[in-house]
């Protein structure tokens, strides 16, 4: 299957589902990470260093990654952005999408979720000026909002015990975001969150996911 993982900023997908990305790749799926913005400005980053860090993280995970042109801090679910992202979906033809949980502390994250859902729909429109041929991604799943302390019950968890060390290695590539900021604690927090959800399924580490629609067991089996 083709699987698109969409995040507002270059580290969002890696933090929330880096282990799952590695696992999906090992199952033979084609996975592409879309960063909707380049993530800048941030206190210790620059456009060049963010690009270098996110490419290094992608290389460690073995995944492809594409940075789109939306503006950090000002991401909105606009008609123009929907057409742009729908064009990307038509080109890559993802069967499944993963993106931000619908509620989050960062406005970029909530609008990215809304944008992804709308673009999924736009992608199938006929008689439009969107580039490429109509295509409809089957499903969208939401990953865990790491920056807000919500009490959420996941719809499913992915065992990432075998992938955890590589995920942490990938996160360490984001020096300007987690290390220079004195924010190495962020990576430890992610490990704790993944350990917590791991316990809930009797495994060492797991990444939690959410779905608005009922789950199709065949799709979950095919994915993992
Ligand atoms: Zn973000």
Boltz pocket constraint, residues with backbone or C-beta under 6 A from the ligand:
constraints:
  - pocket:
      binder: B
      contacts: [[A, 8], [A, 9], [A, 12], [A, 106], [A, 109]]
      max_distance: 6.0
